[in-house]
Amino acid sequence: GARVIDTDAAVVALDGRSVPEIFEADGERAFRDLERDAVLAALATPGAVISLGGGAVLDDVSRAALRDAGAAGVPVVRLEVEWRSVARRLRGGAGRPLLAGDARGAWTALARARAPLYAEVATDVVDTDGRWPRQVAAEVMTLLRS
């Protein structure tokens, strides 16, 4: 029954272009600025479940807001995933500007670089590999109830 906010979808709704179009026309920095606005607006929505893009933690302001939310008792759950699952979900990275070319190499480098930032904000971690969405959701709900 909670409101779900996907920050990538919020950026698209705000800007009127797809994420790849924003990256291509204006670059990653412009996208991250829009994403920061979406993250802050989402965090200001009481009781919302927020789905963040993987790079949301790259912005210092977004990361601080997520860290502060976690410190205030708002669960910030990192969904852990391995490459084989990413490959199945993304089918090689189509529509993902940061995964163009060598998608596996790019994802591995991004995951390695972002890991400490995720650790900085996450209050909980849930492994998604080899699990159905309902199983992951059930574990997240268990965390939220505890």
C-alpha positions, 0 to 999 in steps of 0.5 A: 500500500506504500507509494513507490517512487523510482528516481529514474522514472522521476527524472524522465518525467521531470525532464521529458527525455529518457535516461540515455537521451539525457546522458547523450545530450547533456552528459552524466553530470546533468543527469546526476543533478536531475537525479539528486533532485529526484532523490531529495524529493522522494526522501521528502515523501513520507512512507514512500518506498524509493527505488534508486538508480545504481549511481545515486550514491555518487552525488555527495548531497544524495549520499548524505541525505540517504545516510541521514535517513538511515541514521534517523531510522529509515531503512536503506536497503541495498539489493546485492547482485552478481554479474550473471544476474545483471547480464540476464536482466539487462541483456548486455546493457542496452539502454544503459549508457555507462555499460556501453561496449564491454558491459561486464567490464564496465559493470564490474568496475562500477560495482567495485568503485561504488561498493564503499559508497553503498556501504556508507548508506545502506542499513541492510543488504539483501542478496538477490541472486538466484531468487525470485522478486517475491522472495527478495520482497519478503526478505525486505518486508521482514527487515522493515518489520524488525 
